[in-house]
Amino acid sequence: MEITDSIEIEAKKQKAKRSFIDCDIHVGSSRDELIPYLPRVYREQIAGFGWRLPTQGGMFLNGGIDGSMQDTPPIEDKGEDSKLNHFRDQHLDKYNLEYGILTGAGYEVQATPDSDFAAAYCTAANDYTIERLLSREKRLKGSIIIPKQDPIQSAKEIDRLGSHPDMVQVIVSNGAQMPYGHRFYHPIYEACVRHNLPFAIHVSMEGIGINNPPTGVGHVSTYIEYRSARSQVMAAHLASFIFEGVFDKFPTLKVVIVEAGMLWIAPLIWRLDQDWKALRHQTPWVKEPPSEYYRKHMRVTSQPLELPTDMKLFMPMMEAISANENLMFASDYPHWDFDSPIFAFPKLPDAMWERIFYQNAADLYGLPPRRATVGGV
């Protein structure tokens, strides 16, 4: 065997040992599991009248129960840690995750007009996450869900948990009453900055409850239309952050785009740059091209990964979205459109793989270098 062949084989072995960070994992509470964490007044209301929350359910004709993969093995044991043990077996241990970022469930609470109930629900969900998941599995980090329809109560919840070492970001749904650059939301960003927490926007609840329709022309008929429209809503938020001056007022704020795909961002920032050159007199506080604000302040998770029909376009598009700095791997476990850490991406240069699958997330969330030395992707 040639020396160069031996070196290449050894390099492949070393890569196979690397663990990674998964930035979108939906392991959280069921509604019934939250009841003990709620104040008595809401426990009694739920017992008498139900949850009074809007739902996306009818739109998601897309897989197994709650959108999970249809081939997911059933949970066999029924103990208190059954969900967590199942998750360890099917994802954490199976793929050798170094860390997993929990993005939870229950975004429908951010679409109800009852902001007091929403605040109580978010507190309960966050306490459940800390007690039942983060305290029992050190590979997991959590997201603080907030009643975003009430920024003052949202800021209180961020202040309550912002110093918790395992809560690493604030999370909201993509569906909203107004674009997230609006000054209505500034108390939330002030709290995020106080605690050095990223603000994550996860696709969900577009056009549901008090939130605006999922497209600029109204509601749609099918899930595939709904799914394709999510990037439109996220694009509006991205432009709003830049042109409303959020990053100028909060220069340390980071925003994370979760589960909206990624390659669509390239033509969007090209267009924003072009329009800014012609219309910058309208927003004199925007001092740099929009692409620079995107590069400095925004991070993007990979799932659902779009691939061009001509793969020669893939790497130029990755460069266009600053993947080496801005892109983070996400699986969306356990949902039906789960992206496998082994098969989702085409072959990447080794240094790029390291950035996307580990270092970009470690830098954003303040996580240490990897400890794991065996297994992985």
N, C-alpha and C positions, 0 to 999 in steps of 0.2 A: 504494500500500500504506500502511495506517495505521501510525503509529509503534509502537503497542502490538503489532501483528502482527509487525513487524520485530523487536522485542525478544523476543517469544515464540519466533520462529524461531531467533534467535541463541542463546537459552537452550537450545533443544533441540540445536542443533549442539554447544554446549559440553558438554552432558551426554553426547552421543555420543562425545566424545573421552576420557571418563574411564575410566581403568583401574580394576582392583578387586583384592581379595584373595580367593583361593579357599582355604577352610580344611579341605578334605578331598579329598586327591588320592592315589590308590593307584598310585603308580609306585614300585616297589621291586625287590628282588632275587627271582630264582627260587631254589629250593633249591640247584640245581646251581651257581649263581653264588656261593653262600656257602661252598662247600667249601674253596676256597683260604684263606679267612679263619678257618677253624676249626683248633684244635689237632690235632696228628697223631693222638692217641688217638681222637678223634671221626671224623676222616676215615677211619681204618681200620675203625671200627665201622660207619659208614655203608656203606662198600664191602662189608663182610661181611654185614650184617644189615638194611640199610635205615635209614630215618630214625626209626622208632619214635615217631612223633608221631600223636596223634589227628587226626581231620579232620571237617569239616562237609560234605564234598563231596556226599554223597548227598542232602542236604537242599536243595541249591541247583540245582534244575532250573529255571533262571531266566534263561537268556540264552546268550551265546557262551561261548568258552573262559574258564574261571576267572571266570564271571559278567560278562565284558566285553560291551559293546554288539555286537550281531551285525553291524552295518553298519560296524564299525571297519575301515578299510583295513589290509591286511597291511603288515608292516614289510618294505621292499624291500631296504635295504642290510643287510649282515651284519657291519659293523664293531663295534668296542668301544662306540661311542656310538650304535649303531643305535636302542636303546630310547629314549634321551634325545632324539635327533634327531626321532624319530617323535612323541614327546610335545610337543616344541616346535612341530612343524608342526600337530598336531591339537588342541592346547589352549592352550599358552602364547602362541603368536603369533596363532593364530586368533581368540582372544578378548581379546588384549592384557592378560594378567595382569600386574599390578605385582609380586605375590608369590603363591606357592603353598605351602601347608603340606602337606608329605608326611606321610601317616598310615600309609604302608607296607602290609605284608602279614605273613603268618606268625604271626598271633595264636595259632595252634594250639600254639606253644611254651609259651604261658601256661596250657595245660591238661594238660601232662605232669607226672607225679609226679617225674621225674628233674630236680631243680632245678639240679644242677650242669651237666647238658647244656643246660638252658634258659638258664643264665647265659652259657655259651659261645656258644650260638646268638645270643642278644641282642647280645653284644659283636660278633660277626661281622656281624650285620645292620646295626648302627650304624656300624661301620667301613666297610662297603660303601656305605652311604648317603652318608657323608662323602666318601669317595674317588671314587665313581663318579657321584654326582649333585650334591651340594652344591658341591663344588670346581669343577665344570664348568658350573654354571648358577647365577648369582647371584640369580636370581629365586626360587630355591627355598630353603625352610627345612625343617628336619627335626624329627622326633619321636624321643625316646629310648625305645626299647622295652626293657622290663625283665622279669626273671623274677619276676613279682609273687608267685608262690607262695613266694618266699624274700625277705622284705623286707630282710634284711641284705645279701644280694648285690645286691638292687635298688638300695639306697642307694649301694653301692660303684660301680655302673655310672653312677648319676646324678652322683656326685662325680667320676668319671673324665671325663665329657663335659659336665658342667654349665656350665663356663666357655666352651665352644665357641660362638662368636658365631652360628652358623647352626643350632644345635639349640635350639629355642624352647619345647619342652614335653616332658613325660613322658607315655607313652601305654600304656594297658592295655585289655584286652577287657572288655566288659560282663559276660560269663560269669565267675563267680567262685566261690570256695569259701565266702565269707561276705560280707555287705554291707560296702562300702568304708568305712563309718564306724567299723568295729571297730578297736580299738587295736592289733590284730595288724599293721596297715598303717602305724602311726605312724612307723617309721623311714623309710618312703618319703616321707611328708609333711615330715618334718624335713629330708630332703635336698632336696626341692622348694623349701622355704622358704629353705634356705641359698643356693640358686642362683637364686631368684626365677623358678622355672619353674612354669607351670600343670600341673595333673594332668588329663589328658584320658582319658575313658572312651569307647571306640569299640564300637559294637554288634558282637558276634561271640562265638562259642564258648559261648553259653548252652547248658548241658546236655551239653557235650562234655568227654570226659576226666574230670579230677578236679573239674570245675565242677558246681554244682548244676543241677537240671532247669530248663528254660526257663520253666516256669510253676509256680504254687503247688500245682497238682494233678498235676504230673508232665510227662511228655513228650507231644509232639503228633505227628500223622500227616503233616501237609502243610506245605510251605514257607510258605503264606499264614498258617497258624496260628502258625508259628514267628516269622514276620516281625511279626505283630501283637503277639506276646507280649514283644518286645524292650522296649517302653516300660514294661511291668510291672516288668521287672528293673531298668531304669534308675530308675524311680520309687522302688523299694526302696532303691537306692543314695543317691538324693537325700535321702530321709527319714532314712536312716542317718547321713549326714554332719551333718545338722542336729541330730538328737536325741541322737546319741552325743557331741556337743560338739566335733567336729573343728575347726570354725571358731572356737570359743572358745579352743581350745588353740593353733591356728595361724591367727591373725587376718589374716595376709596371703595365705593360700593361696587360689588360684583353681582351680575345677574346670570342665572343659569337657565338655559332653554332645555327642557326635559321632554323627551318622547315626541318631538315634532319633526324628526329627521334632521338633515344637516345640509345637504348639497344645494338646496333651494336658497340658502343664505347668500351664495356667491353672486347670482344676478341681482339679488335685492340690494346688497351693499354697493354693487357697481352703479345701480340706478340711483341710490341715495347720494352717492358721491357726485354723480353727474348733475342731479337736480340741485344739490347744495351749491355747486359752483354758480349756477344761474340765479338762485333764489336766496342766497345767504344773507341778503339785506333784511330778510324777514326774521331771521334768527341770529342776530349779531353775537349772542352769547355762545354760539357754537363755533369754537375757535379752530377746530381741526376737521378734516374730512370725516364723514360718518364711519368710513371703514376703520379709522384709527380709534374711534370710540368703541366700535365693536371689538377690535383686537385687544384693547386695553381692559375693557369692562365686562365683556360677555363671554360666557363659556357655554358649550353645546354638548349634549350627550348624543351618542351615535344612533340609538334605536328610534324608529325603524330605519335601518340603513337602506338608503336608495343607491342602486347601482346603475350606471349608464349602460345602454345596450352595447356601446363601443367602449370597451374597458381602457382603451388608450386615453380616454377623457378623465378617468378616475383620479389619477395622481395630480394633473393640473387643477382639477376642482378641489382636491384636498388642500393644495397649496393656496387656492383662492380663498378658502375659509380659514386659513391660518391653523390648520389641523395640528401642527406641531406644538402650538401654544394653547389652542382653544378647545380642542376636541377631547372628550372623555368617553371611555367605553361604558355602555349600558346594555343590560340584557332584557329588561322589562319582565323578569321572572315574577310570577309563574304564568304570565298571560299567553294566550294562544299564538301571538306573533313574537314570542320570545326569540331573541337573537343569541345564538350560541357563541360563547367566547372562542370556540375552536373554528367554527365554520362561517361566521357571519362576514368577516372581512376577507377580501383577497389578500394575497401575500403583501406584506408591508416591509419597507426597510427596517432593519433592526432598531435603529435609534427612534424611528417614528412609532414603532410598536410600543417601545418603552414609554414614550411620552403619552400616547393615547390610552394605553392599558394601565398605566400606573402614575407617572410623575405629575401629569397635569392635575389629576384629582388630588394627589398628595399635596401639591402646592396650594391648591384652592382651599382644601379643608384642614390644612395644617397637620397632616398625617405623617408619621415617621417613615423612614426607609423600610422596605419589605424585610420581614423576618423569616418567612417561609423559604425553604430550600429544596423541597421536593414536590413532585406533582405539578399541576398547573397546565397551562395551555401552550 
